[in-house]
Amino acid sequence: MSTASRQEHIERAFSTTLHSFRRPGTARLGVTVGLANDLGNELDVTITFLAGQRYCCFEHGCHYDFGRARFWRRLREEMAGLNCQPLEIIRHRVNVESGVLQEDSTQAMYPLESTPWCYALEATREAHAKPTGVYDTRTIEDRVSAQLRDAEERTRSKPDDSHGWLLLAGAFIGDWKQQQRPLREAIRSCPSDMFLRGNLVQCLGLSGQHADVVVACDAILQIQPDLEWAHALRIAAQSRM
């Protein structure tokens, strides 16, 4: 089997495994797999949230978990006979395409920059995979507190790291006013990032700060004048002032 053919079969096996664990009714994800070495025991994987599809969120952990033993077991079954060394490491990144749909309170489209919004994650090793049924036993409060501490430390050490500020905003999930400061800091680091700006507009709207929504949409439209969702939200906010 040629390298290209083997890679194609591995990609198909990975996609089948990934989607076998998704919830019914969940939109499919794009899957691209590259071989990190000639042995085939290390994979470079890109998971893509696809334009025109609707997802509950863009957090990988909500849609799949490479850290579970059952994922690795199913993947080995799908890869049987592909002439690869036993798979050991998955390196992966996540892409969010322009025009992807999110199931948020506004059901709004979030067109992103021409360069897709993306983030990379630490490599996952089968040796570190958790057996099925082994879960984080910490309370929600303890997990949120740990996330808050980690994010605050990251923003202190790397104040220009927009992803660190986004993680900090995530620690305040549900508290729309508390999320605004870290989102503004993230935007300061990446002023052209429409995903960050869209999240800020959402927090402002859910907080009833309609005048601030208009200001935020104006700032967006100065960068990308043709964004229909920014125009629509600006009009909606003005009607509530």
Secondary structure as UniProt FT lines:
FT   HELIX           3..20
FT   TURN            24..25
FT   STRAND          30..35
FT   TURN            38..39
FT   STRAND          42..49
FT   TURN            51..52
FT   STRAND          54..55
FT   HELIX           60..62
FT   TURN            66..67
FT   HELIX           69..79
FT   TURN            80..81
FT   STRAND          89..96
FT   TURN            98..99
FT   STRAND          101..102
FT   TURN            105..106
FT   STRAND          117..120
FT   STRAND          124..125
FT   HELIX           126..128
FT   TURN            132..133
FT   HELIX           140..157
FT   TURN            159..160
FT   HELIX           162..171
FT   TURN            172..174
FT   HELIX           176..189
FT   TURN            191..192
FT   HELIX           194..206
FT   TURN            207..208
FT   HELIX           210..223
FT   TURN            225..226
FT   HELIX           228..239
//
